[in-house]
Amino acid sequence: MFETTFSEYNIPILRVEGKLIGNTVDVLRREMEKQIEQSNGRLILDLTNVPMLDSSALGTIIAILQSIRNEDGKFILLKPQHAVMNVLKVTRLDTILEIYEDEEAALSAFN
């Protein structure tokens, strides 16, 4: 379901696979918080293999964003699928989140 890799700049990239719904979101939140703590407020959430998310996942993304911003960190979404991107647009979260289609561009945003 989750795999974390680290970029050459030691930025965690949390790769998620499957639907982000229900209890899965609680597990995701704990993993995101752990990675953020270990990386001093930096995280890329790779949504390449996430076909859908529910309102609890959106709430978690917003909470993580607020937490990271309070610590002067950076939180980026990477490659959301079309359906997920539509949800982000409908909720207007695409206007407050940093979203990249390319991993290299996402990593460059940290410099």
N, C-alpha and C positions, 0 to 999 in steps of 0.2 A: 504493500500500500504506500509506504513512504521510504525514500532513500535520500540520504544527504551526501552530496559530494562537495568538494571545496575547490574553488577556483585557484589559479596561481597567486591571486592576491589574498587568499585565505578567506574568501567570502563564501558563506554556506549557500548552497543551492539545494533547496528542499524539493525533490521531485515527487510529485503525487500521482498516483494511478488509481482510477476508478471514481465513482460518484462521491461527492462530498455532501453527505446527508446523515442525519441522525447522530448516532454515537461515534461515528467516524470523525466527526467534527471536533469532539472533545479530545480525541487522541491527537488529531492534527494540531489543535491549539497548544497542547502540552509540548509537542515536538517543536513547534515554532518558538515558543517561549524559551525552551532549552537552547535552541540554536542562536537565538537573539542574545541571550545572556552570555553565551560562550564567544560571540563574535562582536561584542560591544555595540549592539544595536544595528547590525547589518543582516539582511536576509533577502534572498531571491526565492520566490515561490513559483516553481515551474508547474504550470497548469496544462501542459501539452497533452497529457493523457487523462484529463478530467472532462468527461462529457456533460456533466451537470453538477450544480450545487444548489443547496437550499438556503432558506433565510438564516438558519443558524450559521452556515458557512460564511454568508455575507457579514453577519454580526461579528464573527470571529475576525474576519479580515479587517473590518473597521476598528475593532478593539486593538488589534496588533498594530495597525497603522498609527493610532493615537498614542499607544505606548511607546513606539519607536520614535515618533516625532517629539515626544516629551523628553527623550534622551538624546535628541539631536542625531538620531540614527537615520537609516534609509531602508525602505521596504519597497521591493519591486515585484510586480507580477510578470511572469514570462510566458509567452505564447498561449494565451487562453484560447480554447476552441471556440468556434463560431457561436454555439449556443450559450456558452459561459460569457462571451463578450457581449452578446445581446442582453443578458441579465445585467451586466455591469453598465451598459448604456441606458437601459430602461430605469435603473436605480440611480443613474447619474454618477455612479462611483468611478466611471472612467474619467471624470473631470478632476478627481482628487487623488487618484492612484497613479503611480508611474507604471506604465504597461509597455513592454517591449516585445517585439516579435523575433528578435535576434539575441542570442545569449551574449555575443560579443558586445553588442550595443548596451545591453543591461549591465554588464561588468564595467564598461567604460563610464557609465553614469556614476560610479562610485569614486571616480577620480576627479 
